[in-house]
Amino acid sequence: MQNRSHESAIKRTSQSHPAKKIWILIRIGRWLMLGVFSLGVILTTIFLIGPSLGYDLIQADAEPSTLVLPLVTNQSQSNLLIVHTGRDIESSYVWIVDGTLAIDVPGGYGQYQLGAIWPLLNIDTKDATYQRAVFSFVLHQPIEQVIPIQTQSDLIGWPLLVQVLKVLITNPNYSGFDRWLLLKTCLIMRSDLPSQVIQVHHYDELIATLRFDPPAFTALADECGIAIMNATELGGLASQYGQILESNGAYVVRIDDAGQALDKSFIILDSKHQDVCLPVGRMLSQLLPFEIEITRASDVYQTYRTPVAVLLGQDVVEFLETY
């Protein structure tokens, strides 16, 4: 009798498991639907009250940044959507750049078309940090993030805005930070919708086109001057970085040889200026193809005559020696 009761209990438990799993899946589905609905309501509200106010709400005290969004089709190359998120909507810019311009790609790749860079790096499974550094050097400005947008064809105008908005809502692969950047992109595009693809025929023309006012480093240039020290045997390494930084409004106090070879690069902030100059350290790190430690020390100003110093080690040589 006891055995029979025990068998019945086991049978009832086993029968209840599928029902419990279904109930859990239903609950998860409801929460997901609620999350998507809530995101839709937030996006609709922001778009209804206007891009300027919506942008101010989500930008808050965030630093300006530049994004590269390769518009990836089934072809081997694509156009680039390039977005600068300023402190307000008026100082934000958006461009769609033709991807056929031939570019020297750092990392020993040689010359490729601009729109082929992301597919090339993706095939070689280069991580996000490496991709960011490549585009930073190609476009001559620090790049915050590279976010590919899968499209069926080359889009401009409202169809492109709709596609970016669709990716923002539906793509499960993007992080919360990526979605925040995409939301800012949508608001900037709504305010200044790109209606044509910019054709560039020379590299200098590309660099001149992708300029914004004020440049990235301008706000902190006076307080956070930069020393660039070459800790390798590759001549001109510090100068390459210095040219990019100065063209973006940085105050480069010193370009010099470090006097010793280092395997790894690092950035040092003076302890007294750490809080103010940390954004400068972050932008400097965007020019390097690997995660870099930003440290602090009490004698940075005394040693380098400026509160920010970047020491370029052997780990950047392979990345830049053919550039």
C-alpha positions in Angstrom: 0.0 0.0 0.0 2.8 2.3 0.9 4.6 1.5 -2.3 1.5 2.3 -4.3 1.1 5.6 -2.6 4.7 6.5 -3.2 4.4 5.6 -6.9 1.3 7.8 -7.2 3.1 10.7 -5.6 6.0 10.3 -8.0 3.7 10.2 -10.9 1.8 13.3 -9.8 5.1 15.2 -9.4 6.4 14.2 -12.8 3.1 15.2 -14.4 3.3 18.6 -12.7 6.8 19.4 -14.0 5.8 20.2 -17.6 2.9 22.4 -16.4 5.3 24.2 -14.1 7.8 24.8 -16.9 5.1 26.1 -19.1 3.9 28.5 -16.4 7.5 29.8 -15.9 7.9 30.3 -19.6 4.6 32.2 -19.8 5.7 34.4 -16.9 9.1 35.1 -18.6 7.3 35.9 -21.9 5.0 38.3 -20.1 7.9 40.1 -18.5 9.7 40.3 -21.8 6.6 41.7 -23.5 6.2 44.2 -20.7 9.9 45.2 -21.0 9.6 45.7 -24.8 6.3 47.6 -24.3 7.9 49.9 -21.7 10.9 50.6 -23.9 8.5 51.4 -26.7 6.6 53.8 -24.5 9.8 55.5 -23.4 11.0 55.9 -27.0 7.7 57.2 -28.2 7.5 59.7 -25.4 11.0 60.9 -26.1 10.4 61.2 -29.8 7.0 63.1 -29.2 8.5 65.7 -26.8 11.2 66.5 -29.3 14.8 65.4 -30.0 16.3 68.3 -28.1 14.6 67.8 -24.8 14.8 64.0 -25.1 18.5 64.2 -25.8 19.1 66.5 -22.8 17.3 64.0 -20.6 19.4 61.0 -21.6 22.7 62.8 -22.1 22.8 64.4 -18.6 26.5 65.0 -17.8 27.9 62.5 -20.2 31.1 63.4 -22.1 30.9 64.0 -25.9 31.8 60.9 -28.0 32.1 59.8 -31.6 30.6 56.5 -32.8 31.1 54.5 -36.0 28.1 52.4 -37.2 29.1 50.3 -40.3 26.0 49.8 -42.4 26.6 46.2 -43.1 24.9 44.6 -46.1 25.5 41.2 -47.8 28.3 42.8 -49.7 32.0 42.8 -48.6 32.0 46.6 -48.0 29.5 49.2 -46.8 28.9 52.8 -46.1 29.6 54.2 -42.6 27.2 56.1 -40.4 29.4 58.3 -38.2 27.8 60.1 -35.2 29.2 62.7 -32.8 27.2 63.0 -29.6 27.8 66.5 -28.3 26.9 68.0 -25.0 23.5 69.0 -26.6 21.7 68.4 -29.8 23.0 71.5 -31.4 26.7 70.4 -31.1 25.9 66.9 -32.3 26.5 65.7 -35.9 25.8 62.8 -38.1 27.3 61.8 -41.5 26.8 58.9 -43.9 30.2 58.4 -45.6 30.7 56.5 -48.9 32.7 53.4 -48.2 34.7 53.2 -51.5 37.6 55.4 -50.5 40.9 53.5 -50.3 42.5 53.8 -46.8 45.8 52.6 -45.2 44.6 50.3 -42.4 46.8 50.0 -39.3 47.7 46.6 -37.9 49.7 45.5 -40.9 46.7 45.2 -43.2 47.8 47.6 -45.9 45.2 49.4 -48.1 41.5 48.6 -48.1 38.3 50.4 -48.9 36.9 52.3 -46.0 33.7 50.3 -46.0 35.6 47.0 -46.0 37.4 47.7 -42.7 34.7 46.4 -40.4 34.1 43.1 -42.4 37.9 42.6 -42.5 38.3 43.0 -38.7 35.2 40.9 -38.1 36.5 38.0 -40.2 39.8 38.2 -38.2 37.7 38.2 -35.0 39.3 41.4 -33.7 37.6 42.5 -30.5 35.8 45.8 -29.9 38.8 47.5 -28.4 40.9 46.7 -31.5 38.2 47.8 -33.9 37.7 51.1 -32.0 41.5 51.8 -32.2 41.6 51.1 -36.0 38.7 53.5 -36.7 40.2 56.1 -34.3 43.4 56.2 -36.4 41.6 56.0 -39.8 39.3 58.9 -38.9 41.8 60.8 -36.8 39.7 61.1 -33.7 39.0 59.0 -30.6 36.1 56.6 -31.3 33.9 55.6 -28.3 32.2 52.5 -29.9 31.9 50.6 -33.2 28.4 49.3 -33.6 27.6 47.5 -36.8 24.0 47.9 -38.2 22.8 45.0 -40.4 20.8 46.3 -43.3 19.3 44.8 -46.5 20.5 47.7 -48.7 22.2 51.0 -48.5 19.8 53.4 -46.7 19.5 57.1 -46.2 16.9 59.4 -44.6 14.0 58.1 -42.7 14.4 54.5 -43.7 17.9 54.5 -42.1 16.5 56.1 -38.9 13.8 53.4 -38.8 16.4 50.7 -39.2 18.6 52.0 -36.4 15.5 52.3 -34.2 14.5 48.7 -35.0 18.0 47.5 -34.1 17.9 49.4 -30.9 14.6 47.7 -29.9 15.0 44.2 -31.2 18.7 43.2 -31.4 19.5 41.1 -28.3 23.3 41.2 -28.8 23.8 44.8 -27.8 24.7 45.9 -24.3 22.8 48.5 -22.3 25.6 51.0 -23.1 25.3 50.3 -26.8 21.5 50.8 -26.7 22.0 54.1 -24.9 24.4 55.2 -27.6 21.9 54.0 -30.3 19.1 56.0 -28.6 21.2 59.1 -28.7 22.0 58.4 -32.4 18.3 58.2 -33.2 17.5 61.5 -31.5 20.4 63.2 -33.3 19.2 61.7 -36.6 15.7 62.9 -36.0 17.1 66.4 -35.5 19.6 66.4 -38.4 18.5 63.6 -40.7 21.2 62.8 -43.3 19.6 62.7 -46.7 22.6 61.8 -48.9 25.8 59.8 -48.8 28.9 62.0 -48.6 31.3 61.2 -51.4 35.0 61.7 -50.5 37.7 61.3 -53.0 40.8 61.9 -50.9 41.9 61.0 -47.3 42.4 64.7 -46.4 38.9 65.4 -47.6 37.5 62.7 -45.3 39.4 64.1 -42.3 38.2 67.6 -43.1 34.6 66.5 -43.4 34.5 64.7 -40.0 35.2 67.8 -37.9 33.0 69.1 -35.2 33.1 72.2 -33.0 34.4 72.1 -30.3 36.9 69.3 -30.8 37.0 66.4 -28.4 39.7 67.5 -26.0 39.0 71.3 -26.1 37.0 71.6 -22.9 39.9 70.0 -20.8 42.9 71.2 -22.8 44.0 73.9 -20.4 43.7 71.8 -17.2 44.9 68.5 -18.7 47.9 68.9 -20.9 49.4 65.7 -22.2 53.0 64.3 -22.4 53.5 61.5 -25.0 56.5 59.4 -24.4 57.9 56.8 -26.8 59.1 53.8 -24.9 60.0 51.8 -28.0 62.7 51.8 -30.7 60.2 52.8 -33.4 60.9 56.4 -34.3 58.1 58.8 -34.7 55.6 56.8 -32.6 54.9 59.6 -30.2 54.5 62.1 -33.0 51.8 60.0 -34.7 49.8 60.1 -31.6 50.5 63.8 -31.0 49.2 64.8 -34.5 45.9 63.1 -33.9 45.5 64.6 -30.4 46.4 68.1 -31.4 44.0 68.0 -34.3 41.3 67.2 -31.8 42.0 70.1 -29.5 44.4 68.5 -27.0 47.2 70.5 -25.5 50.3 68.3 -26.1 52.9 69.7 -23.8 55.7 67.2 -24.6 56.6 64.7 -27.2 59.7 62.8 -26.2 61.6 59.6 -25.8 61.0 57.8 -22.5 64.6 56.7 -22.2 63.7 53.1 -21.6 61.9 50.3 -23.5 58.6 49.1 -22.1 56.6 46.0 -23.1 53.3 47.5 -22.2 51.8 51.0 -22.6 50.1 52.8 -19.8 48.5 56.1 -18.9 49.3 58.0 -15.7 47.3 60.8 -14.2 48.6 63.1 -11.5 46.8 62.4 -8.2 45.7 66.0 -7.7 44.1 66.2 -11.2 42.8 62.6 -11.4 39.0 63.4 -11.2 39.3 66.3 -13.7 41.6 64.5 -16.2 40.0 61.0 -16.2 37.9 61.8 -19.3 41.2 62.7 -21.1 42.7 59.4 -20.0 39.6 57.5 -21.4 39.9 59.3 -24.8 43.6 58.4 -24.9 42.8 54.8 -24.3 40.4 54.8 -27.3 43.5 55.2 -29.5 45.1 52.0 -28.3 44.2 48.5 -29.6 44.0 46.9 -26.2 42.6 47.5 -22.7 45.0 49.8 -20.9 45.4 50.6 -17.3 44.9 54.2 -16.2 47.0 54.7 -13.1 47.7 57.6 -10.8 50.8 58.9 -9.2 51.7 61.9 -7.1 54.8 62.9 -9.1 53.4 63.0 -12.7 53.3 66.8 -12.9 56.8 67.0 -11.5 58.2 64.4 -13.9 56.4 65.3 -17.1 55.5 69.0 -16.5 51.9 68.1 -17.1 49.1 66.1 -15.3 48.6 63.5 -18.0 51.3 61.2 -19.4 50.9 58.3 -21.9 53.9 56.0 -22.3 53.7 54.0 -25.6 55.3 50.6 -25.2 56.2 47.7 -27.6 52.6 46.5 -27.6 51.6 49.4 -30.0 54.5 48.9 -32.4 52.9 46.1 -34.5 49.7 48.1 -34.7 51.3 51.2 -36.1 54.6 50.4 -37.7 53.0 50.0 -41.2 50.6 52.9 -40.8 
